[in-house]
Amino acid sequence: MTLTRTPTPAAAPADPAPAAASGRRAAAGRSAGNALLPAAGLLVALAAWWLLTSGLELVHPLVLPTPGSVLDAFVAAPARMLEHTWATTLETLIGFLLSTVAGILIGLSLAASRVVERMFSPLLVAVNAVPKIALGPLLVVALGWGQKPILTMVFLLCFFPIVLSTATGLTSTPADLAELARSLSASRWQAFRKVRLPAALPQIFVGLKVAMPLAAIGAVIGEFQAGEGGLGYVIVQTSGVGDSASAWAAIILIALMSILLYFLLVLVERLALPWVRETTSAR
């Protein structure tokens, strides 16, 4: 008696459409969450502000005016406020770009030569340790009023993180990548261009993201000391006459400007370094 085995029919391939749709829904949900969470945080901050100033009246209006008073101060002169905002934004961007160029070049020099690093690292640390606001009057005496002392203040405040991140990134190339470049007999320039610099870029962008808010702080400090315009100038002029609502309107505009510039830099990082998100684990 011969037993015959009935062949099992092959399973039909899974339809990828439901999985793709589920992935799209999950991505849409993450995007919505990314947009809603900052708005929720803003609402919480506004509610706390209102509670402190209007609800419980725990803070004097001269110290922290109500949200409505600050909004009225902005609405009373929006063109003037936006003009000063543009001046501060321009000073922040110019100073940041100067700091970026100089900081990356100095970081390259420190990473290229151990002798240069040992000679100048203590000096860089000393310059960074000096309270920058103490240099404001000296910069006014040396450079006069206007943009020169303001841009110098921005440069002094934000170049050090860029130097440090550049030098650190270029001197911490993964050993396997460095060994691969040597095994391929790559020249020093080829190893730098193909291996060391791409590996250092995430670290360099960390320094740039640290430096961007510092650039805004430097611009405002410079305007305190030598400004003829800008949001720092508005704060000095309005707080001196008791107009704290206008001063707080300028402070909020500084914060919004800093947030916008920071996330523009994050966008540049994502566009310039697409492989970083693909090769690192997400939270």
Buried (B, 14 or more C-beta within 10 A) or exposed (E): EEEEEEEEEEEEEEEEEEEEEEEEEEEEEEEEEEEEEEEEEEEEEEEEBBEBBBEEEEBEEEEBBBBEBBBBBBEEBEEEBEEBBBBBBEBBBBBBEBBBEBBBEBBBBBBBEEEBBEEBBEEBEEEBEEEBBEBBEEBBEEBEEBBBBBBBBBBBBBBBBBBBBBBBBBBEBEEEBBEBBEEEEBEEEEBBEBBBBBBBBBBBBBBBBBBBBBBBBBBBBBBBBBBEBBBBBBBBBBBEEEBBBBBBBBBBBBEEBBEEBBEEBBEEBEEEBEEEEEEEEEE
